[in-house]
């Protein structure tokens, strides 16, 4: 099973986290299951950017971003090449390193 490694975030995950997940789960759902309270104002319907994360490693293994996600990401604060909406990014078979902006 792949691991998700969350880098420390001052407010949301001060110690960071490492845990295994089943492929097919979104990064957002995996984080929420582990008590990492990633904001998701639209209830994970790809209608906002509050669950924006940076996939620092393993991003090539994720499902490809759809046009709707790309359009929303253009509006996200702190957008960079590793940006994804965690509610849309589906874990595959590689470990991931995630940073919360």
N, C-alpha and C positions, 0 to 999 in steps of 0.2 A: 504494500500500500504506500502511496506517496505521502510525504510529509509536507505540512505547511509550516513555515517558519515566519512568525510575525516579529519584525524588528521592534524594539522598544519605542513606545509613543508616550510622551509625558502624561497625558490624561487618560487615554483609552486602554493602554496596555503597558504600564511602566516597566515591567520586568521582561517584556517580550513573551513569546510563547512558541512552543514546538509541539505539534501533534500530528498523528496520522489520520488520514481521511480515506473514504471510499471514492474511487473515481466516479465522476458524474454529478458530484455535488458542486454548488457554486461556492466561490470563496466567501461570499457574504454569509450563506447558510452555515458553512463550516465554522466561521468565526463566531457567529451567534451561538452555535451549539457548545462552544468552548468558553462562553461567557465574555467574549470580546465584543463589546457593544458598538459595532460599526453602525453609524447612523444610516437609516434607510427610509427617508421620509415618504417615498412613494410606495412603500410596502413591496419593494423589489419588482416593480412593474416597468422598469426602464423609462421612467418619466421625470427623473431628476438626476442630480449628480452627487447627492450626499454620501453615497457609498464608494466614491472614487478612491482608488488605491494605486500604488505603484507596484508593479510586479518586477522586482529587481532581478530575479533569477527564475528560469523555468517558463517564462512567458510564451515561448514557442510551442509548448505542449498544450496550451489552452485552446479552446474553440476560437475560431476567427470572430472578431468583432463584427457585428452586423451594422448596416448603415445607420439605423436608429441610435445605436450606442455611440458610434463615431460622431454623429451630429450632436448628441448631448455632451460628449467629452469636450467638444470645441468650446463649450460654455463653462467647463470645470475650472475652478481656481487651481493654479499651480500645475497645469497640464504639462506633461513631458512625454517623451517617446515610450515610456514604460507604463503609461496610464491605462487603466481599465476601470469599468464599473464592476464592482465586486459582485453585484447581483446578476450579472450577465456572464461572468468569466467562469467557465466550467472546468473543474480540475480533471486532468487526464491521468497519465501514469508517471509524471515526473515530479520531483520535489519542487516546491515554490518558495521563494523568499518575497515576503510582502512588506511594504512600508505604507503606513497610513499617513497621509499628508497632515 
